[in-house]
């Protein structure tokens, strides 16, 4: 199984989904529209998953070859089905999350399984369009930190809609993700500041265009000796 690594620098994560918000969906309708194919990009089960779900095939899970053989044996078992069923959307909303260049859905799904808490990556057709997003596999009072971590796993800065709550729950995230979220948040703040400064300049130019200063006032406020 390939070893996937988190992004090295959170300050370089993409801002494409900075303003993203959750979309309300009906998963039963989506599954029907997708001919009941699994809408989740399922990660490869880890050794911990195999042990948790009752694998007892005798393979050495500490070696790459043994783990690969065990995963093959695990597929199609009751434990495998239970594991897949657990990694399914529970809440009727989803966060859009297109994959950036160079990041595969398989890589993102594997990282989400390790660092994304109660989230999963979905890939399906919605309204006739291909869609990729992040869904919650569990409920809770506030899982913003899991959503933020999942976006980082996909190579994006977390959306503004979850960023404040996610930062307040920073210690709920896996340790490797924490600095990446903070660095991504810093970049988001910089982008917002640039947007605000640019808009402020546009407002001033527009104000002068529709209400130019009085000519006498302009002369009176000219250069002083």
C-alpha positions as CSV (number, residue, x, y, z in Angstrom):
1,X,0.0,0.0,0.0
2,X,1.5,3.4,-1.0
3,X,2.6,5.6,1.9
4,X,0.8,8.9,1.5
5,X,2.0,12.1,3.2
6,X,0.3,15.2,4.3
7,X,1.2,18.5,2.5
8,X,4.6,19.8,3.7
9,X,3.6,23.5,3.9
10,X,0.2,24.7,5.1
11,X,0.9,28.2,3.8
12,X,0.8,26.9,0.2
13,X,-2.5,25.1,0.5
14,X,-5.0,26.2,-2.1
15,X,-7.7,28.8,-1.4
16,X,-10.2,27.5,-4.0
17,X,-12.7,26.5,-1.3
18,X,-12.2,29.5,1.0
19,X,-15.8,30.6,0.6
20,X,-17.3,27.1,0.3
21,X,-20.4,26.2,2.3
22,X,-22.2,22.9,3.0
23,X,-24.7,21.7,0.5
24,X,-27.9,19.9,1.7
25,X,-28.3,16.6,0.0
26,X,-30.4,13.4,0.1
27,X,-28.0,10.5,0.1
28,X,-30.7,8.0,-0.7
29,X,-31.6,9.9,-3.9
30,X,-27.9,10.3,-4.7
31,X,-27.3,6.5,-4.3
32,X,-30.2,5.7,-6.5
33,X,-29.0,8.1,-9.1
34,X,-25.6,6.4,-9.0
35,X,-27.2,2.9,-9.4
36,X,-26.4,2.2,-5.7
37,X,-22.7,2.1,-6.3
38,X,-20.6,3.1,-3.2
39,X,-20.4,6.9,-3.3
40,X,-17.5,6.9,-0.9
41,X,-13.9,6.8,-2.1
42,X,-12.9,4.0,0.3
43,X,-9.4,4.0,1.7
44,X,-7.3,0.8,2.0
45,X,-7.9,-0.8,5.5
46,X,-4.9,-0.4,7.8
47,X,-3.6,-3.1,10.1
48,X,-5.5,-1.5,13.0
49,X,-8.7,-1.7,11.0
50,X,-8.1,-5.4,10.2
51,X,-7.5,-6.2,13.9
52,X,-10.6,-4.1,15.0
53,X,-12.9,-5.9,12.6
54,X,-11.8,-9.4,13.3
55,X,-9.3,-10.4,10.7
56,X,-7.7,-13.6,11.8
57,X,-6.1,-14.9,8.6
58,X,-2.7,-15.3,10.1
59,X,-0.8,-12.9,7.8
60,X,2.0,-10.8,9.3
61,X,0.5,-7.3,9.4
62,X,3.8,-5.7,10.2
63,X,5.2,-6.4,6.7
64,X,4.1,-4.7,3.4
65,X,3.6,-8.1,1.7
66,X,1.7,-9.5,4.7
67,X,-0.6,-6.5,5.0
68,X,-1.4,-6.6,1.2
69,X,-2.3,-10.3,1.4
70,X,-4.4,-9.7,4.5
71,X,-6.3,-6.8,2.9
72,X,-7.1,-9.1,-0.1
73,X,-8.3,-11.8,2.3
74,X,-10.3,-9.2,4.3
75,X,-12.3,-8.1,1.3
76,X,-15.7,-9.7,1.1
77,X,-15.8,-10.7,4.8
78,X,-18.4,-9.6,7.3
79,X,-15.8,-7.4,9.0
80,X,-15.0,-5.7,5.7
81,X,-18.7,-5.0,5.1
82,X,-19.1,-3.6,8.6
83,X,-16.1,-1.4,8.1
84,X,-17.3,0.0,4.8
85,X,-20.8,0.6,6.2
86,X,-19.3,2.6,9.0
87,X,-17.4,4.8,6.6
88,X,-20.6,6.2,5.0
89,X,-22.2,9.7,5.1
90,X,-24.5,10.1,8.1
91,X,-25.6,13.7,7.9
92,X,-27.5,15.1,4.9
93,X,-25.0,17.7,3.8
94,X,-21.7,17.7,2.0
95,X,-18.8,20.1,1.6
96,X,-17.6,20.5,-2.1
97,X,-13.9,19.7,-2.4
98,X,-12.4,19.2,-5.9
99,X,-9.0,17.6,-6.0
100,X,-6.1,20.0,-6.8
101,X,-3.6,19.1,-9.5
102,X,-1.3,16.3,-8.3
103,X,-3.6,15.0,-5.6
104,X,-5.6,11.8,-6.3
105,X,-8.8,10.9,-4.6
106,X,-7.2,7.7,-3.4
107,X,-4.5,9.6,-1.7
108,X,-6.9,12.1,-0.1
109,X,-9.2,9.3,1.1
110,X,-6.3,7.5,2.7
111,X,-5.1,10.7,4.5
112,X,-8.7,11.5,5.6
113,X,-9.0,8.0,7.1
114,X,-5.9,8.7,9.2
115,X,-6.4,12.4,10.1
116,X,-9.9,13.4,9.1
117,X,-11.8,12.0,12.1
118,X,-15.5,11.5,11.4
119,X,-15.3,12.4,7.7
120,X,-15.0,10.6,4.4
121,X,-14.4,11.6,0.8
122,X,-17.3,11.1,-1.6
123,X,-17.3,11.0,-5.4
124,X,-20.5,10.7,-7.3
125,X,-22.9,12.3,-9.8
126,X,-25.2,15.0,-8.5
127,X,-27.6,16.7,-10.8
128,X,-25.9,15.2,-13.8
129,X,-22.5,16.6,-12.8
130,X,-19.4,14.8,-11.4
131,X,-19.0,15.9,-7.8
132,X,-16.3,15.4,-5.1
133,X,-16.8,16.4,-1.5
134,X,-16.3,15.8,2.2
135,X,-19.1,14.2,4.2
136,X,-19.5,13.5,7.9
137,X,-19.6,9.8,9.0
138,X,-20.8,10.7,12.5
139,X,-22.8,13.3,14.3
140,X,-21.8,15.7,17.1
141,X,-22.2,19.1,18.5
142,X,-19.5,20.6,16.3
143,X,-17.1,18.6,14.0
144,X,-15.6,21.7,12.3
145,X,-12.1,20.4,13.3
146,X,-12.6,17.2,11.4
147,X,-13.9,19.0,8.3
148,X,-10.9,21.4,8.4
149,X,-8.5,18.4,8.7
150,X,-10.2,16.7,5.8
151,X,-9.7,19.8,3.6
152,X,-6.0,19.8,4.5
153,X,-5.8,16.2,3.6
154,X,-7.1,17.1,0.2
155,X,-4.6,19.9,-0.3
156,X,-6.9,22.9,0.4
157,X,-7.1,25.5,3.1
158,X,-10.3,24.9,5.2
159,X,-13.3,27.1,4.3
160,X,-14.0,30.2,6.3
161,X,-17.3,28.7,7.4
162,X,-15.5,26.2,9.6
163,X,-12.2,27.8,10.2
164,X,-13.0,29.8,13.4
165,X,-14.6,26.8,15.1
166,X,-11.8,24.5,13.9
167,X,-9.1,26.8,15.4
168,X,-10.9,26.8,18.7
169,X,-10.8,23.0,18.6
170,X,-7.2,22.7,17.3
171,X,-6.1,20.2,19.9
172,X,-8.9,17.8,18.8
173,X,-7.0,17.3,15.5
174,X,-4.2,14.9,14.9
175,X,-0.9,16.5,15.8
176,X,0.5,16.5,12.2
177,X,-2.5,18.4,11.0
178,X,-2.5,21.2,13.6
179,X,0.4,23.3,12.2
180,X,-1.0,22.9,8.7
181,X,-4.4,24.3,9.7
182,X,-2.8,27.2,11.5
183,X,-0.5,28.0,8.5
184,X,-3.5,27.7,6.1
185,X,-5.5,30.0,8.3
186,X,-2.7,32.6,8.2
187,X,-2.8,32.6,4.5
188,X,-6.6,32.9,4.5
189,X,-6.3,36.0,6.8
190,X,-3.8,37.5,4.3
191,X,-6.1,36.8,1.4
192,X,-9.1,38.4,3.2
193,X,-6.9,41.4,4.1
194,X,-5.9,41.8,0.5
195,X,-9.6,41.5,-0.6
196,X,-10.7,44.1,1.9
197,X,-7.9,46.6,0.9
198,X,-8.7,46.1,-2.7
199,X,-12.4,46.6,-2.1
200,X,-11.8,49.7,0.0
201,X,-9.8,51.3,-2.8
202,X,-12.6,50.5,-5.3
203,X,-15.1,52.0,-2.9
204,X,-13.1,55.3,-2.7
205,X,-12.7,55.5,-6.5
206,X,-16.4,54.9,-7.0
207,X,-17.3,57.5,-4.4
208,X,-15.1,60.1,-6.2
209,X,-16.7,59.2,-9.5
210,X,-20.2,59.7,-8.4
211,X,-19.5,62.7,-6.1
212,X,-16.3,64.4,-7.2
213,X,-15.0,67.0,-4.7
214,X,-16.0,70.6,-5.2
215,X,-13.5,72.5,-7.4
216,X,-13.1,75.4,-4.9
217,X,-12.6,72.9,-2.1
218,X,-10.0,71.0,-4.1
219,X,-8.1,74.3,-4.8
220,X,-8.3,75.3,-1.2
221,X,-6.9,72.0,0.0
222,X,-4.1,72.1,-2.6
223,X,-0.4,72.2,-1.8
224,X,0.6,74.6,0.9
225,X,3.7,76.8,0.8
